[in-house]
């Protein structure tokens, strides 16, 4: 009952991790790879989760079967399924990967590479966990300190001090994203301090699937940028594939309306009916969105900050943007090429006044507030079954 009460003292992302986690080892909670995939693609766990206690022997067996990083693929998490353990700090790290541009991966790698040898070792990677833990402590819910201490032990595997937060002398930092923390708030002095703590932490924490995947079963291997980049790119692709397949019913495309559903579930838009009506009214004949188109659009969304600059130029000039300008601005700002049909679909979804122009408010104003996957619960969106969707399902069932 005390452990259930801890939910009241948890932040939304801590609550979500606890809700989807299914394993416990020496008092610390872990997700399986399957749990993680569910947490970023589903509203709720498919079944009520009960934390299963792992023995040391079971954990060692799981880690022994973990493939090395050079055997990674875009099906890694699906292949591992229940045979893996992911800690809370790694959960936060993986969530960041899903919403960040590929160009940012080099920045992240260089931040971990504290000795500048273009390789990251296990100790340097553990510095990342300290950064994420410290950043998360700034956002803790205040309340019963004893309960918070129990919750930290459950999430991190060791006691932490709430006074040990990321800040400069006498000055609280403005709340930033995790990516900003990695990019701006970490100095060599901070790394030195955290590197010392990494020795203590590594001796007290158990290995995880991610640590073994990156650094080998003995923890002596080093991670180069190519393998690091491939892992991040594979994870983004895997999650998008899972989401795409959940709507495609075995076909090569998803409907334009399903594409709209997926986009809207990552925003703070409360009334989605007008956007769904737009797509039904404007594209009565389905052509479908391919996976390549789907993936390219989410790659573009991960670069939305750069595209926003281009859109602001039109906004300052009090001009809306047409489809050709939109496509060109996306390519200039992000390097991503969007197909004419995909751009037309996006316009039909977000062009509320139906003037075939997108204003800053109509698109960026909505998409910039899209939810980070897994950081908050999804809101349910009513799905209407079209005739073609019925045909699609009938063909697939045969």
N, C-alpha and C positions, 0 to 999 in steps of 0.2 A: 504494500500500500504506500509506503514511503517513496518507492521508486516511481509509482504512478503519479504521486503528487509533484514530482520533479517537472512534469510537463508544464505546470503552471508557472515555473520560474525560467522556462526556456524561451529563447527568441524564436521567431517563425522558422528560420532555417534549421535551428536546433530541433525544433518540434518535428519538422519534416524528416530530418535524418532519423530521429528516434522512431517515427512512425513506420519508416520503410526498412530500417535495420532489422536483421533477423538473427544475428549471431552475437554471442557474448563470450569473451575470454578474459579471465582474471578480473572481472568487474568492468571491463571496457567493452563498449558496443562497436560492432562492425557491420557494414553492408557486404553482401556478396555482389559480384558483378551484375547478377540478375536483379538484385534489389536496386542497384544504381540506375540501370536502364529503366526499370519501372518508375523510379522517382522522377526521372526527367521526361518521361513520355506519358505518364498516367496521372489521373486526378488523385486516385487513392490506391493503396495496395490491393491486389486482386483478392487477397484473403487476409483475415485478421492476423497480424504478425505476433508471434510469440518468440521471444529471444531464446535461441537454443544455445546452451553452453557447450563450448568446444573444449575438448581435452588437449593437452600439450601434444599428444601423439597425433590427434586429428589435424591440428594446426600444422604440424610439421609435414604431414602427408600432403596437405593442400599446397604448401609452399614448395615441396619437392616436385609437384606436377606443374608448377608455374613455368611457362615457356620463357626463354630469354628474349631480350628486346629485338634481336634481329629476326625473330620468328613472328613478330607482330603483324597484324592484319586488320582490316576493317571489320572483321568478325571476331576479334579477340574476346570481347566481353560476352558475346553470345556463345562462343566456344567454351569459355570458362564456366559460364552459367552460375551454378551454386558453389563451384570450387574456387573460391577466392575470398580474401578479406580486405576491405577498404575502410580505413579509419575516417573519423570525422574531418580532420584537417585535409586529408586527401580528397574527400568528397567536395570540400570547398574549392580545392585546386582544380578538380575535374570540371566543376561547374564553370569556372572561369574560362577554361579551354573552349567550352562550347560556344561562347559568345565573343571571342576575341579574334581579330584579324590575323592572318598568317604572318604578316610583317611583324607583328608584335611578339611572335615566338622567339625571334632572335634577341629582342630586348630581354625577355624573360630568361633565356638561356644565359646571356651575358651577366645578368644580375646574380644568377646562382654561381657562376664561374668566378669565385672570389679571388682565385690565384692567377687568373688570366691564362691558363694553359689550354683553353678551348676544349676542355673536358670537365664534366661535373662528376664529383665523387659522392658517395653516400652521405658523408658529413656535410658537404655543401648543400645537398638536397634537404637535409634535415633543418637547415637554416630556414628554408621555405616554410616548414611546418611551424617554426617559432613565429615567423612574420604573420602567418595566417591566424595563429592562436592569439597573438597580441592584438592584431587588428580586431578580431572578434570580441575580445574582452571589452573594448571600448563601447560595444553595442549591447552589452549584457543587460538583462532586466535587473533592476534593483529589487531587493527583497531579503528574504531570510538568508543570511550569509552561510549558515550551515547547509541549507538546501542547495545553494549555488555551488558550494564546495563539493557536495556529492555529485552534482550534475557535471562539474568539470572533470571529476575523477572518472565518471562514466563515459564522457566524450573523449578525453585526452589520455586517460590512463595514469595520470599523476596529478598531484595537487599543484595549483598555480596561484599566484598572488594577483589580486585585482589591481594592485598598485603598479604592476609591471606592464605598462601599456606603452604603445608607440607615441612618444611625444618629445618635443625638444625641451630644454631646460626652462621651466616656468611658463611654458606655452603649450596649450592644447592644440593639437592639429585639427584642421577642419575635416569633418568626416569625408572620406574619399572611397572610391571603389578599390577592390583588392588590386586591380591592375595598376591604379595610380600609386598605391602603396609600394608595389614592387618597383615602379618606374621612378618615383620621385622621393619617397620617404625613407629609403634605405641608403645609408652612407657606409663608407668603409669602416668607420668606428662602430656603427651598429652591427655590421657583419662580424667584426672581431668579437664583440660582446656575445652575440648569438652563437658564434662558432664554439665559444667556450662552453656554453650551455648545451650545445648539440652533443658534446661528448657525454655529459651527464644523462641527457635524454635518451641517447641511443642505447645506453647500458640498461635503462629502466623500461624501455618500450619493446614490444615484440615486433618482429619483422612482419611486413604485410606483402600482399601480392604485388603491389606497385614497386616496393623497394626491391624485391627479389627479381621482378621483371627487368628493372633498370640496372641493378648492380650485382646480380648473380646471387646464388644461394649462400655464398660466403661473405657477400657484401664488399668484395674487393674490386669488382669491375668498375669501369668508368663509363660515363654516358657522353657520347659526342652529339654535336648539334643535328647531324643528319638523322640519327635514330630518334632524338628528341622531337624533331619536326615531324617525322613520319608517324610517331605515336599520336601526337596532337591532331594531325590531319586525319589519321585513321579513326580517331574517336569522334571527331566532328562528322565524318562520313557515316560511321556506324549508326549514330543516333538519328541522323537524317534518313538513312535507309530504313530503319525500324519504323519511324513515323510515316514515311512515304508508303511503305508496304502495308501499314495498318489501314490505309485509306484506299490503296489501289486494288485490293481483292485479287491479286495475281495478274493484273493487267500491267501494261507498260506505262500507263499514265494515270493521273488522278484528275478528277473533274475540276474545273475552275472554281466551282462552289466549295469543294473540299479544300482547295488551296486557300480560299478566303477564310474558312473555318480555322485552319492551322495558323494563319497570320493573326487573326483576331484574338485567338486564345492567349497570345503573348503580349497583349496590350491591356491598358486600363479602361478600354471602352466598355461601358456598362450596357448601352443599348446597341446591339450589333445588327438588329433587324434591318435597318436602312441600308447597311453595307451589303447584306446578303440579298436584299431586294434589288440593289444595283446590279449585282452580278447576274441574277436571274433575268432581269429585264434587258440587260445590255448584251448578254451572250446566251441567247436562247438555244443555240446549237453548240454542243460541247465539241471542242477540239482536243482538250486535255492538256495537262502539264506533264512533261517528261521528268524523270529524275534528274537529268543533267540541268534542266531549267530550274527545278526546285532547289538543287544544291547551289547553283550559281546565285540565286536570289538570297539565300541565307548567308553565303559568303559576302555578298554585298551588304547585308544588314550588319554583319560583324565589322564592316568598315563605315558604318553610318555617320560617325563623327566627321570623317573627312568629306563625305558627300554633303553633310549639313552646311559646310562652308560654301560650297557651290550654290546650294539652294538659297542661302542667305543673301547672296549677291542678287539673285532675282527678286527676293523679298524686299531688299533695300531699294530696288528700282521699281517697286510696286508692280512687278510683273509676275504673272503665273507662268507655268512651264508646260510646254507641249511634250508629246511623246518623243519626238526626235531630240529635243533639248534634254529631256530626262535621260534618255539612253546615252547621249554623249557625255552628260555630266557624270553619270555613274562610271563610265569608262575612264574619263579624265581623272576623277577623284579617287577611284578604287582599283582601276585596272581590270574590272570585271565586265564582261560583255553579256548583256541580257538580250534574249531573242525578242523580235518585234511582237510576237504573240504574248510573251510573258509581260512585256511592258504594257501592252494593250489591256491585259487582264488586270494588272495593278491599277491602271487608270480607271477601269470600270468599277473596281472595288471602292476606291477612295475618292473618286470624283463625285462628291455628293451633289453638287449643283449641276452636274452633267453638261459642263461646257467644254469637255475634252481638254481641260487644263488642270494642272495640279498646283495648288498654292502651298506655301510653307505650312500653313495651319492644317490643310487637308491631309498631308502626308507625314512630314517630319513631326508635326505637333502630336501625332498619334504614335508613330513608330519609335520615337525617341524614348517614350515611356514604356516600351515593351518590357515585359517581365523577364528577368534572368531566369533561365530554366531551373526549376527546382528551388528557387529562393523563396517563392511564395506559392501557395496552392493555386491550381488552375480553377478558373470559374467555368462552370458547365455552359456549353453553347448548344442550343437546340439545333439538331441536324434534321433537315427536311430531305426525304428520299425522293429523288427525281426518277422519272421513268427510265432514263438511261442507266442510273445507278442500280435500279432493280434488275435490268437486263444484264448489267455487269456482274452482279452477285449471282444471278441465275446461271450464267455461263461458267463462272468460277466454281460453283457448287457441283457442276457436272464433271 
